[in-house]
Amino acid sequence: MKKIVYFFAGFIGYMLLVGGLFLVLYAFKIPPFLIFGEEWLRNTFKIKEYINAQTTQKPRLLIVSGSNSLFGFNSALIKENTQFHPINLAAHAGLPFNFYVDKIIANAKNGDYIFLPLEFDYYTRPEPKANQWYIHNMLLWGDGYAKYISQKDILQAYFSAFAPLNLYKALLSPNALKHQIQGRLNAHISPIPQWESLIQSREEKHYQHDFKSLNAYGDFAYQKGTMQNIQAEYLSDSLEISDFFLSQYRRLESFAQQNNIKLFLIYPVSAENPHFSLQDTNTFKKIENLQTQLTKHNIQLYGDFTDSHFEEFYFYDTNLHLNSEGAKLRTMHFIKMLEKLEILD
């Protein structure tokens, strides 16, 4: 009998604690602690959209994908060596394609040239309905981001954030918890003044995953170091394009046609390694299959994948993140591709 009493007392105490926390968060307008929330991404998009809003003298070239392009370009070289003004809107490969399509629709301008070096798995992903990382971030970032998320999933995400095990894990990582709390408290503070100050100082420093690492074009271009022993397949042998990707690409295509915007799907970064190698005929078969699958839907993939394929000493901390030297090399290859496309008179 005592065990039952203790159980109900503990349960009631837990519910009172959770209810009290919800009330505090609501009263102070602080987003709740969501274990997968990426505070740096929200601020990164604030900076990128600020860059996008500036007036340019050259035709605009937008780069949109996951982090293989956030880390993979030095856009100053594009501006110096082409007729384009580059704007890097790339961020994180965990964000689903519909999110980037929405971002393009919200930020692109008539006559833009948009290049999408999408990570290969974007072509096969389904709708992000059950993706907890996506759900947590969309809820964390505020109004307007809850697309494709049901009320059931929203409630589940909030309650799981305060589940005893998750709270216990948070307490075991005090530095991470401190970072999360600081992010919530600073959620309404604009990162733009601090970023502008860094740009004006001409400081070229990598602050890890932080908006302060962005250069004037929206790149992470200052990271030093080399990753070793990369093991990555990148593509499956039996890749099939998902209905979700096709629906979102058609939505983007329609928007582009209505606004005189040119779209170019191009290859993402890949690393030479035992599972994806220029010495392996199966690697080329995987690429050919991807091209074939896209061609069935009248979608063209531009360029040559070998121009975005590099030795591992050009990689920084993952098999998709180039270091500063790799970003420069990838950018020069990209410029050569632009010249071959002859998209400007």
N, C-alpha and C positions, 0 to 999 in steps of 0.2 A: 504493500500500500504506500509506504514511504517513497519507494522508487517512482511510483506514478505521480505522487505529489511533487517530488523533485523535478520530474520531467516536465510537468505542466508549468511549474514555477519558472523553470529555466526557459521554456518556450515563450511564456508571457513576458519574461524579462528581456529576451532577445527581440521580440516584436516591439516592445516599448523602446528599446535601444535603436532599432532600425527606424521606427516612426519618428523618434526624436531627431535622429540624424537627418532624415528627409526634411523635417520642419526647419532645421538649422540651415541646410543647404538651400531650401526654397526661400527662406527669409533673407539670406545674404546673397541670393542669386549666384551661388557657387555650383558649377556642374559637379555631379557626384563622382566619386572615385570609381572609375571603370578600368579594370586591370589591363585591358589591351589598348587603352587610350594613348594616342601619340600626340602629345601637346605640341611638339616641334612642327608637326605637319600642318596644324592649323595656322600657326604663325608663318610658316613657309609659304602657304598659299596667300596669306595676306600680303606678303612682300611681292610675290610673283604677280598678283593681280594689280598691285600698285605699279610695278614695272610695266605691265601690259597697258595701263591707262595713260602712259606718257606719250607725247607726240613724237613721231619719228619722221625723218626726212627721206628715208629709203623705204622700199616695199618691205612689209613685215613678213618674217619667217618664224612660224611658231613650231616648237619642238614639244611633242606631247607623248609621254609614256610613263612607265615606272622608273625606278631608280637607276636603270642602266643608262638613262639619258641625263638624270640629275647629276650623276658623277661622270658622265661620259663625254662632255663637250666643254670646249673653251671657246665660248661664243664670240669673244673679242676677236678671234682670228677670222670668224665668218664676216664680221662687220668690216674688218680691215681688208679682206681679200675678195669680197663679193659685192654685188649691188644690193644686198639684203641687210635689213636690221633684224638680228635674231632675238627671240624672246623664248626662254626655256621655261615651259610650264610643267615639265616632268617632275614626278615626286616619288611615288612608292608603288611597287608592283602589287602590293596587297589591296590597293584600291581597285574596284571592279571597273570594267570598261564603260558602263553606263555613267559612272561618276565623271570620267574624263570627257565623255561626250557632252554631258551637262556643262562641264567647265568650258569646253570649246564654244558651245552655243552661247554661253554667257559672256565670253571674253573675245572671241574672234571678231574681226572687222571685215567689211566688204573688201575683196581683193587680196586677202591674206593667202599665203602659201603655208600649208600645214603638213609637217612631216611627223609620221607616227612610227618610231622604232619600237613597236610593241614587243614586250617579252613574249616568247613563243607560247607560253601557256594561256595567254589572253585568247588565243584562237579556239580554245577548247572549253573554257570555263562556262558553267551554267549561271543562272541568276544567283545573286549573292544573298538569298533569303536567309540561309542558315549560317552565314559567315560571322562568327562572333567578333572577330577583329574589326570587320567593316561596321557591324552594328554598334559596337562600343564607340568607334570614332565618329560615326555620324551623329550619335546622341551627344557626344562630348562637344562637338563643334557648334551646336546650337540649331536654331530654326532653319528649316529648308533643306536639311540633309537626310531626312528619314525616308527617302524614296525606297520602295521595295521592302520596307520593314513593317511587319504586322504589329498590331498592338500587343499581341501575345508575346512576340519576341522582345519587344521593348520592355514589357514588365519583367520578363524573365531575365533580361540583361541587368536591370536595376536591382532586382532581388539577389541575383547571383553575386553582384558587386559587394553586397553586405552579408553574404553567406559566411558562417563562422570559419570555414576552411580558408576562404579567400582573405578574410580579415587577418587570420593568423599568418598567412603567407606574406601579407603586406607588412605586418609587424616584424617579420623575420628579415625584411629588406628595408632598413630604416632610411638608407640613402635614396632608394627608389621611391619610397613613400614620401620623403621630404620633397623630392622633385615633383611628384604628382600633386602634392598639396600646394606647393609654390605655383605650379601651373594653373591650378584652379583659382587661386587667389588673384593671380595676375591675368585671368582670362579676358578681362575687359580693357586691358592696357595695350595700346597699339605698339607693335614691335618696329614700326617704320622709322621713328626718330632715331632709335639706337642703331638700326641698320644703315640709315643714311649717314650717320656720323662715322661709321666704320668705312663706308665707301669713300667718303670725303678724305679720310685719313690715309687712303690707299693701302691699308693694311691687307696683306695677302696671307691669311691664316685660316687653317681649318679647325673649326670648333666642334668636330664630330657632327652628330645629327642635330643641327641647330640652325635657325634662320640666320645667325651671324656668319655662317659659312658661305652664304650666297654672295656671288659677285654681282655686278651691275646688270647682268643679263639673266640672272636666275640660275646660274650654274654652281655646283660644287667643283671648284677647279684647282684647289690648293692642297689637296690631300697627298701626303708623302708616305712612302712605305710600299712593301711588296708582299703579296699573299703567296703562299707556297702550297704545293700538293693539292691543286684544284682537282676535284672529281665531280664532273657534271655532265649529264646526258643531254640536257636542254630540250630535246625533242624525242617523242616516242616513235616507234616504227610504224604504228598504226593510227596516226593522228587523224581525227575527224573534226571538221569545223562545227562548233556548237550553234544551235539555233539562236541562243542568246547573243553571241557575237554577231551573227548575221543581222539580227533585228536592230542591234545598236549601230552597226556600221551603216545600214540602210538609212537609219534616222540621221546619222551624221552626213551621209552622202546627200540626202535631200536638203539638209540645211546648207551644205556647201554649194549646191547647184543654185539655190535661191539667192545666195549672197556673193556670187562670183568668186568663190573660194576654191583653190586647188588643193586636193588631198593626195598625199603620197605615203603609202605604207612602205616602210623600209626595214632592213634587218636590224635586230638588236645586237648588242655586244655578246660575244661568246669567247671562251678561253680554250686554247689548245690544251687538250688533256686526253688521257687514254680512252675516254668514252665519247669524245666529240673531237675528231682529229682530221686534219687535212690529209693525213696518211691512210685514213680509213674510208673505204668505198661506201660503207654503210652510212657514214655521216652525209655524204652527198645524196644518197638515196632518201634520207630523211628530209633534206632540203627540197629535193625534187617532188616528194610527196606533198609537202606543204604547198609548194607552188601549184601543183596539180589540183589539190583540194580547193584552193582559192580561185583558180581559173574556172572551175566548175560553176562558180557563183559570179563570174565576170569581175573578179577582184584581182588587181595587179599588184605584185610585190616588186618594188623598184630596187635597182642596184644589184650588187653581188655580195653574198654573205661573207666571202673571204675578206672583204674590205672592212668588216666589223669584227673580224676574228683575230685575236692577238695572243701572243705568248704570255704565260702567267706572270712574268716579271712586270707586266704593264698593269696588273690588277692590285687593288688596294686592300680590301678586307672581305670581299665576297666574290663569287664567280661572275657577278654582274657589275661590280664597281671598279672602274678604272682609276688608277692614280693620276696625278697631274700630268705626267709624261704620256700616259696612255690616252688621256683626254685630248691632249694636243694632237697626237697621232691620229686618233679617230676623227677629229675635226678636220684635219687636212685631207683625209680620205673622203670625208663627207663633201668638202669643197670641190674635190675632183669630180664627184658624182653630180654635183650641181652643174658643173660646167658641161658634162656630157648630156644632161637633161635639156639644156638650152631652153629653159622655161622663161627667160627674159629676152626681149629683143636687143 
